[in-house]
């Protein structure tokens, strides 16, 4: 019995000694050294940090992740185009001192010039634009009674510069797409300026045509075209407008004893192609 009691006492003493040693090691563990030190002492991360965002900005001729594809509400564009103005001269009424000249019509030359367009998107589909350009045209009276009176098939009347600002509302069929066709309706106002008479000789000693004037006019217009996104905020545009405008003009000799008056349906077709930048 005494032996058993001694054995139990020795076992309890051994367990207590082992527990004290483990506690001492956990409180004062020696610092790790060598290649494994960075792993033993590394702090525990509670959250993985986000990847750093790329710095810098998108270049003017680059399509980046932040570049909006296509056109839509709130976009504003400036477009520079080459434009061809092609008067149709559909219907002419020419008179000499109040007498109608049968068979005489007005011929107006074609012209090409640069054109500036400002466009704003009211909604994703609806935009409003304003075009501004000025073109110079030569005007002549051709055939009929005028040719018989003057003795020449074609009589040069003079030249004029035309300023036709046109406001158009267009409906775009594919907003936020690279290729975006549209149709539109609008109105054109037409001013004639810097007018010069041809100084053409008149028969029977009536002098020359030295004065040329024209009234302000305007009319509706329709158009069709498309925008195509090239790169970044740069777009290519092609457009065809049909304007319905009449011209009222008159030419006179120096003492105004001769007055040639014309009412002409110019109805110009305006064809343009150019590059636009979106802001």
NORCOR-V752221 format. One record per residue. N is the residue number from 1. RES is the residue in one letter. PHI is phi in whole degrees, 0 to 359 (* if undefined). OMEGA is omega in whole degrees, -180 to 180 (* if undefined). Layout:
# NORCOR-V752221
n->N res->RES phi->PHI omega->OMEGA
n->N res->RES phi->PHI omega->OMEGA
This chain:
# NORCOR-V752221
n->1 res->X phi->* omega->178
n->2 res->X phi->293 omega->179
n->3 res->X phi->291 omega->-180
n->4 res->X phi->295 omega->-179
n->5 res->X phi->297 omega->179
n->6 res->X phi->293 omega->-180
n->7 res->X phi->293 omega->179
n->8 res->X phi->296 omega->180
n->9 res->X phi->297 omega->179
n->10 res->X phi->294 omega->-180
n->11 res->X phi->294 omega->179
n->12 res->X phi->298 omega->179
n->13 res->X phi->297 omega->179
n->14 res->X phi->293 omega->180
n->15 res->X phi->296 omega->179
n->16 res->X phi->297 omega->-180
n->17 res->X phi->294 omega->179
n->18 res->X phi->295 omega->180
n->19 res->X phi->296 omega->179
n->20 res->X phi->295 omega->180
n->21 res->X phi->295 omega->180
n->22 res->X phi->297 omega->-180
n->23 res->X phi->295 omega->180
n->24 res->X phi->295 omega->179
n->25 res->X phi->292 omega->-179
n->26 res->X phi->289 omega->-179
n->27 res->X phi->279 omega->-175
n->28 res->X phi->232 omega->178
n->29 res->X phi->287 omega->180
n->30 res->X phi->293 omega->-180
n->31 res->X phi->295 omega->179
n->32 res->X phi->287 omega->-180
n->33 res->X phi->233 omega->175
n->34 res->X phi->86 omega->-174
n->35 res->X phi->295 omega->-177
n->36 res->X phi->271 omega->-176
n->37 res->X phi->299 omega->-177
n->38 res->X phi->294 omega->179
n->39 res->X phi->277 omega->-178
n->40 res->X phi->291 omega->-174
n->41 res->X phi->264 omega->-178
n->42 res->X phi->293 omega->179
n->43 res->X phi->290 omega->179
n->44 res->X phi->279 omega->-179
n->45 res->X phi->272 omega->180
n->46 res->X phi->279 omega->-178
n->47 res->X phi->213 omega->179
n->48 res->X phi->284 omega->-177
n->49 res->X phi->293 omega->178
n->50 res->X phi->290 omega->178
n->51 res->X phi->295 omega->-179
n->52 res->X phi->296 omega->179
n->53 res->X phi->280 omega->180
n->54 res->X phi->294 omega->180
n->55 res->X phi->265 omega->180
n->56 res->X phi->92 omega->-179
n->57 res->X phi->230 omega->-179
n->58 res->X phi->285 omega->180
n->59 res->X phi->293 omega->-176
n->60 res->X phi->294 omega->180
n->61 res->X phi->246 omega->-180
n->62 res->X phi->235 omega->172
n->63 res->X phi->258 omega->-176
n->64 res->X phi->254 omega->178
n->65 res->X phi->297 omega->-179
n->66 res->X phi->273 omega->-179
n->67 res->X phi->286 omega->179
n->68 res->X phi->284 omega->179
n->69 res->X phi->275 omega->178
n->70 res->X phi->76 omega->-177
n->71 res->X phi->242 omega->-180
n->72 res->X phi->195 omega->-175
n->73 res->X phi->308 omega->177
n->74 res->X phi->88 omega->180
n->75 res->X phi->286 omega->177
n->76 res->X phi->234 omega->-176
n->77 res->X phi->231 omega->169
n->78 res->X phi->242 omega->-175
n->79 res->X phi->235 omega->174
n->80 res->X phi->244 omega->-174
n->81 res->X phi->229 omega->165
n->82 res->X phi->265 omega->-174
n->83 res->X phi->234 omega->173
n->84 res->X phi->246 omega->179
n->85 res->X phi->254 omega->-173
n->86 res->X phi->240 omega->178
n->87 res->X phi->297 omega->-177
n->88 res->X phi->268 omega->179
n->89 res->X phi->48 omega->-172
n->90 res->X phi->289 omega->-173
n->91 res->X phi->213 omega->-178
n->92 res->X phi->234 omega->172
n->93 res->X phi->230 omega->-175
n->94 res->X phi->240 omega->178
n->95 res->X phi->227 omega->177
n->96 res->X phi->240 omega->-176
n->97 res->X phi->50 omega->176
n->98 res->X phi->87 omega->180
n->99 res->X phi->262 omega->-178
n->100 res->X phi->295 omega->179
n->101 res->X phi->260 omega->-178
n->102 res->X phi->293 omega->174
n->103 res->X phi->77 omega->180
n->104 res->X phi->268 omega->177
n->105 res->X phi->227 omega->-179
n->106 res->X phi->263 omega->176
n->107 res->X phi->242 omega->-179
n->108 res->X phi->240 omega->-176
n->109 res->X phi->285 omega->173
n->110 res->X phi->284 omega->-180
n->111 res->X phi->207 omega->176
n->112 res->X phi->234 omega->-178
n->113 res->X phi->207 omega->170
n->114 res->X phi->287 omega->-180
n->115 res->X phi->222 omega->177
n->116 res->X phi->249 omega->-179
n->117 res->X phi->232 omega->173
n->118 res->X phi->247 omega->-176
n->119 res->X phi->225 omega->178
n->120 res->X phi->228 omega->180
n->121 res->X phi->267 omega->179
n->122 res->X phi->288 omega->173
n->123 res->X phi->229 omega->177
n->124 res->X phi->300 omega->-176
n->125 res->X phi->258 omega->-172
n->126 res->X phi->252 omega->177
n->127 res->X phi->231 omega->174
n->128 res->X phi->232 omega->179
n->129 res->X phi->224 omega->179
n->130 res->X phi->230 omega->178
n->131 res->X phi->254 omega->178
n->132 res->X phi->217 omega->174
n->133 res->X phi->202 omega->176
n->134 res->X phi->217 omega->-177
n->135 res->X phi->233 omega->-180
n->136 res->X phi->254 omega->-177
n->137 res->X phi->230 omega->172
n->138 res->X phi->267 omega->-177
n->139 res->X phi->239 omega->180
n->140 res->X phi->218 omega->172
n->141 res->X phi->261 omega->-172
n->142 res->X phi->234 omega->168
n->143 res->X phi->68 omega->176
n->144 res->X phi->64 omega->-177
n->145 res->X phi->296 omega->179
n->146 res->X phi->296 omega->178
n->147 res->X phi->297 omega->179
n->148 res->X phi->292 omega->-178
n->149 res->X phi->287 omega->-176
n->150 res->X phi->276 omega->-179
n->151 res->X phi->89 omega->179
n->152 res->X phi->219 omega->-178
n->153 res->X phi->298 omega->-177
n->154 res->X phi->233 omega->178
n->155 res->X phi->244 omega->177
n->156 res->X phi->290 omega->-179
n->157 res->X phi->267 omega->180
n->158 res->X phi->155 omega->-179
n->159 res->X phi->223 omega->180
n->160 res->X phi->206 omega->170
n->161 res->X phi->267 omega->-178
n->162 res->X phi->239 omega->174
n->163 res->X phi->246 omega->-176
n->164 res->X phi->246 omega->177
n->165 res->X phi->301 omega->-175
n->166 res->X phi->231 omega->177
n->167 res->X phi->258 omega->-174
n->168 res->X phi->230 omega->169
n->169 res->X phi->255 omega->-175
n->170 res->X phi->240 omega->176
n->171 res->X phi->254 omega->-177
n->172 res->X phi->261 omega->-171
n->173 res->X phi->273 omega->-175
n->174 res->X phi->228 omega->178
n->175 res->X phi->297 omega->179
n->176 res->X phi->61 omega->172
n->177 res->X phi->236 omega->-179
n->178 res->X phi->297 omega->179
n->179 res->X phi->258 omega->-171
n->180 res->X phi->223 omega->178
n->181 res->X phi->283 omega->-178
n->182 res->X phi->207 omega->170
n->183 res->X phi->228 omega->-177
n->184 res->X phi->208 omega->173
n->185 res->X phi->226 omega->-178
n->186 res->X phi->195 omega->-179
n->187 res->X phi->219 omega->-179
n->188 res->X phi->240 omega->170
n->189 res->X phi->250 omega->-173
n->190 res->X phi->229 omega->175
n->191 res->X phi->250 omega->174
n->192 res->X phi->254 omega->-178
n->193 res->X phi->220 omega->-179
n->194 res->X phi->49 omega->-178
n->195 res->X phi->274 omega->-179
n->196 res->X phi->225 omega->176
n->197 res->X phi->286 omega->-174
n->198 res->X phi->280 omega->-175
n->199 res->X phi->65 omega->179
n->200 res->X phi->292 omega->-178
n->201 res->X phi->286 omega->176
n->202 res->X phi->257 omega->-178
n->203 res->X phi->285 omega->172
n->204 res->X phi->56 omega->175
n->205 res->X phi->65 omega->-178
n->206 res->X phi->273 omega->178
n->207 res->X phi->88 omega->-178
n->208 res->X phi->238 omega->174
n->209 res->X phi->282 omega->-175
n->210 res->X phi->244 omega->-178
n->211 res->X phi->231 omega->179
n->212 res->X phi->221 omega->-179
n->213 res->X phi->221 omega->178
n->214 res->X phi->208 omega->179
n->215 res->X phi->269 omega->174
n->216 res->X phi->292 omega->-180
n->217 res->X phi->213 omega->180
n->218 res->X phi->185 omega->-179
n->219 res->X phi->176 omega->-180
n->220 res->X phi->282 omega->177
n->221 res->X phi->211 omega->174
n->222 res->X phi->228 omega->179
n->223 res->X phi->208 omega->177
n->224 res->X phi->214 omega->-180
n->225 res->X phi->184 omega->178
n->226 res->X phi->205 omega->170
n->227 res->X phi->246 omega->175
n->228 res->X phi->226 omega->-179
n->229 res->X phi->284 omega->-178
n->230 res->X phi->275 omega->-180
n->231 res->X phi->200 omega->-179
n->232 res->X phi->54 omega->180
n->233 res->X phi->260 omega->180
n->234 res->X phi->264 omega->-178
n->235 res->X phi->229 omega->170
n->236 res->X phi->258 omega->-179
n->237 res->X phi->231 omega->171
n->238 res->X phi->229 omega->-172
n->239 res->X phi->210 omega->174
n->240 res->X phi->231 omega->178
n->241 res->X phi->245 omega->171
n->242 res->X phi->243 omega->180
n->243 res->X phi->258 omega->180
n->244 res->X phi->240 omega->-172
n->245 res->X phi->225 omega->175
n->246 res->X phi->257 omega->178
n->247 res->X phi->250 omega->176
n->248 res->X phi->240 omega->-175
n->249 res->X phi->222 omega->176
n->250 res->X phi->211 omega->178
n->251 res->X phi->237 omega->-176
n->252 res->X phi->222 omega->171
n->253 res->X phi->277 omega->-171
n->254 res->X phi->296 omega->-179
n->255 res->X phi->266 omega->176
n->256 res->X phi->61 omega->175
n->257 res->X phi->279 omega->177
n->258 res->X phi->241 omega->-179
n->259 res->X phi->226 omega->176
n->260 res->X phi->259 omega->-176
n->261 res->X phi->243 omega->-178
n->262 res->X phi->225 omega->169
n->263 res->X phi->244 omega->-169
n->264 res->X phi->230 omega->173
n->265 res->X phi->275 omega->-180
n->266 res->X phi->297 omega->179
n->267 res->X phi->42 omega->-175
n->268 res->X phi->289 omega->169
n->269 res->X phi->264 omega->-176
n->270 res->X phi->246 omega->-178
n->271 res->X phi->249 omega->-178
n->272 res->X phi->218 omega->174
n->273 res->X phi->211 omega->-177
n->274 res->X phi->189 omega->-177
n->275 res->X phi->248 omega->-179
n->276 res->X phi->236 omega->174
n->277 res->X phi->237 omega->180
n->278 res->X phi->266 omega->177
n->279 res->X phi->254 omega->*
